Amino acid sequence: MGQALGAVLPLAVAIAIFPVPIIAVVLLLGPERALAKGAAFALTWCLGLTAVGAAMLLVGGAADGSDGGEPATWLSLLLLALGLVVLLAAGKQWRGRPRAGEEAPTPGWIRTIGDFSTVKAAGAGVALSALNPKNVLLAVAAAAEIAAVGLPRESATRRPALLHPDRIRRRARSRCPGRRARRTVAGPA
């Protein structure tokens, strides 16, 4: 398990430091209903990453990823192919950059994100996580690394106890006491 965590941690950091979602949240927090929009974006961004990761783990767990404790050959080839795809995409992006003295155009979604509704903010969260090719490639690489370790499929895909719906409800109730909080905020009657 520790070996799988060590192999996946750099990939998780690569997803976490991607600046576009951070920029999107900052822009969403400016206009009205900022808290709802920011929360919707952050929640759907996390759910999108979770869905991609779970799908990749299910696919990777269905195919045997290890040959007697060593990574299967197909996994090594998959990781090599993913690396080549990333290098080709980087080369294409490098050639398409603005030349010296040229100003890069501002993407349309950045200009309009302040006007997004809560639903559009949630859609942007999914789009920037689950539909982002970089995140999908990193999730495939992470699933391949986990499959290479040879974790049992059940332990890799089961729902952690912390995410059980009853446990989440109990924790939310204990953190948000309701009437008592409203009385405290309103002051003595």
MARPAVO-579300 format. One line per field, with one value per residue (C-alpha): residue in three letters; chain; z, x, y. Coordinates in Angstrom, 2 decimals. Layout:
% residues N
code <- (ALA ...)
unit <- (A ...)
pz <- (Z ...)
px <- (X ...)
py <- (Y ...)
This chain:
% residues 189
code <- (MET GLY GLN ALA LEU GLY ALA VAL LEU PRO LEU ALA VAL ALA ILE ALA ILE PHE PRO VAL PRO ILE ILE ALA VAL VAL LEU LEU LEU GLY PRO GLU ARG ALA LEU ALA LYS GLY ALA ALA PHE ALA LEU THR TRP CYS LEU GLY LEU THR ALA VAL GLY ALA ALA MET LEU LEU VAL GLY GLY ALA ALA ASP GLY SER ASP GLY GLY GLU PRO ALA THR TRP LEU SER LEU LEU LEU LEU ALA LEU GLY LEU VAL VAL LEU LEU ALA ALA GLY LYS GLN TRP ARG GLY ARG PRO ARG ALA GLY GLU GLU ALA PRO THR PRO GLY TRP ILE ARG THR ILE GLY ASP PHE SER THR VAL LYS ALA ALA GLY ALA GLY VAL ALA LEU SER ALA LEU ASN PRO LYS ASN VAL LEU LEU ALA VAL ALA ALA ALA ALA GLU ILE ALA ALA VAL GLY LEU PRO ARG GLU SER ALA THR ARG ARG PRO ALA LEU LEU HIS PRO ASP ARG ILE ARG ARG ARG ALA ARG SER ARG CYS PRO GLY ARG ARG ALA ARG ARG THR VAL ALA GLY PRO ALA)
unit <- (A A A A A A A A A A A A A A A A A A A A A A A A A A A A A A A A A A A A A A A A A A A A A A A A A A A A A A A A A A A A A A A A A A A A A A A A A A A A A A A A A A A A A A A A A A A A A A A A A A A A A A A A A A A A A A A A A A A A A A A A A A A A A A A A A A A A A A A A A A A A A A A A A A A A A A A A A A A A A A A A A A A A A A A A A A A A A A A A A A A A A A A A A A A A A)
pz <- (0.00 0.84 -2.49 -4.34 -2.36 -3.13 -6.84 -7.00 -4.85 -7.57 -9.95 -7.36 -6.83 -10.60 -10.64 -7.53 -8.73 -12.04 -11.86 -14.00 -11.29 -8.78 -11.17 -11.79 -8.06 -7.52 -10.39 -9.12 -5.64 -6.89 -7.91 -6.15 -4.73 -4.61 -1.81 -3.60 -6.91 -5.34 -3.33 -6.38 -8.45 -5.78 -5.04 -8.68 -9.39 -6.62 -7.75 -11.35 -10.29 -8.09 -10.96 -13.36 -10.76 -9.83 -13.49 -14.17 -11.09 -12.16 -15.66 -14.33 -11.66 -14.21 -16.18 -14.18 -13.70 -12.20 -13.21 -10.05 -8.17 -11.20 -13.31 -16.39 -19.71 -21.00 -18.05 -18.78 -22.44 -21.45 -19.24 -22.01 -24.52 -22.09 -21.66 -25.43 -25.75 -23.13 -24.90 -28.25 -26.69 -25.06 -28.38 -30.12 -27.40 -27.55 -31.31 -30.88 -28.29 -29.11 -30.65 -29.00 -28.65 -29.31 -26.56 -25.73 -26.11 -22.93 -23.10 -23.42 -20.32 -18.15 -19.41 -18.65 -15.56 -13.23 -14.81 -14.39 -12.50 -9.77 -12.24 -14.81 -12.08 -11.22 -14.91 -15.11 -12.14 -13.94 -17.21 -15.59 -13.79 -15.54 -19.09 -18.79 -20.86 -18.45 -15.49 -17.43 -18.46 -14.90 -13.58 -16.10 -15.00 -11.32 -11.97 -13.88 -10.96 -8.50 -10.80 -11.06 -7.28 -7.48 -4.83 -4.56 -6.57 -3.56 -1.48 -4.32 -5.16 -1.98 -0.42 2.54 5.88 6.09 2.96 4.15 3.80 7.39 8.77 6.61 7.87 11.52 11.11 9.32 12.08 14.78 12.98 12.11 15.24 13.61 16.08 18.69 16.11 14.95 18.56 19.14 16.01 16.70 20.29 23.42 22.81)
px <- (0.00 2.83 4.48 1.26 0.94 4.54 3.99 0.71 1.70 3.68 0.75 -1.67 0.62 0.70 -3.11 -3.27 -0.85 -2.63 -3.34 -6.51 -8.95 -7.35 -7.82 -11.42 -12.25 -10.71 -12.78 -15.94 -15.51 -15.80 -19.47 -22.78 -23.52 -19.78 -19.90 -22.47 -20.62 -17.24 -18.57 -20.35 -17.18 -14.94 -17.35 -17.86 -14.13 -13.42 -16.28 -15.03 -11.54 -12.99 -15.10 -12.16 -9.93 -12.54 -13.22 -9.52 -9.09 -11.98 -10.55 -7.02 -8.23 -10.15 -6.95 -4.21 -1.49 1.25 3.19 4.48 5.15 6.55 4.55 3.01 4.63 1.42 1.46 4.99 4.07 0.95 2.96 5.52 2.73 1.16 4.51 4.88 1.36 2.17 5.44 3.66 0.95 3.61 5.40 2.17 1.36 4.90 4.65 1.25 2.43 2.39 5.58 7.77 5.87 2.49 -0.09 -1.78 -5.57 -7.61 -9.70 -13.43 -14.36 -12.11 -13.88 -17.34 -16.78 -17.84 -21.31 -21.72 -24.71 -24.19 -25.07 -22.59 -19.93 -20.61 -20.33 -17.04 -15.79 -16.56 -15.10 -11.85 -11.39 -13.00 -12.85 -9.33 -6.99 -4.09 -6.12 -7.37 -3.82 -2.57 -5.49 -4.68 -1.05 -2.07 -4.39 -1.59 0.78 -1.77 -2.44 1.32 1.56 -1.10 -3.52 -6.66 -9.45 -11.74 -9.28 -8.53 -12.14 -14.18 -15.71 -13.67 -15.51 -14.99 -17.12 -20.07 -23.25 -24.42 -21.06 -21.03 -24.53 -23.55 -20.41 -22.32 -24.95 -22.30 -20.53 -23.74 -25.92 -28.74 -31.03 -28.33 -26.10 -28.90 -29.62 -25.93 -25.67 -28.94 -27.93 -30.10 -33.84)
py <- (0.00 2.39 1.64 2.54 5.78 6.71 6.07 8.05 11.03 12.88 12.45 13.85 16.85 17.43 17.59 19.79 22.46 23.02 26.78 26.97 25.72 28.07 31.00 29.92 29.83 33.25 34.68 32.98 34.47 38.05 38.59 37.91 34.43 33.85 31.28 29.09 29.34 28.63 25.69 24.23 24.54 23.00 20.14 19.20 19.54 17.01 14.75 14.87 13.83 11.11 9.76 9.69 8.05 5.43 4.62 4.20 2.02 -0.18 -0.56 -1.08 -3.50 -5.58 -6.16 -7.84 -5.25 -7.34 -10.43 -12.08 -8.86 -7.00 -4.55 -6.16 -5.29 -3.70 -1.28 -0.16 0.34 2.29 4.64 5.11 5.91 8.39 10.11 10.41 11.85 14.47 15.38 15.72 17.91 20.08 20.49 21.48 24.01 25.42 25.98 27.69 30.22 33.94 35.29 37.93 41.20 39.53 39.58 36.28 36.46 36.01 32.83 33.48 31.48 33.67 36.81 35.38 33.21 36.04 35.93 32.16 30.84 28.24 25.47 26.79 27.02 23.38 22.46 24.33 22.30 19.04 20.32 21.44 18.13 15.16 16.54 17.96 15.74 16.36 15.11 12.09 11.16 11.56 9.47 6.73 6.83 6.67 3.70 1.98 2.52 1.13 -1.84 -2.45 -2.78 -5.47 -4.25 -6.35 -4.76 -4.58 -2.57 -0.16 0.66 0.30 3.38 4.57 4.65 8.41 8.87 6.81 8.96 8.35 9.37 12.52 13.48 12.96 15.06 17.82 17.92 18.09 20.94 22.86 22.82 24.81 26.59 27.03 28.74 31.03 32.05 32.75 34.89 36.74 37.48 37.34 37.63)
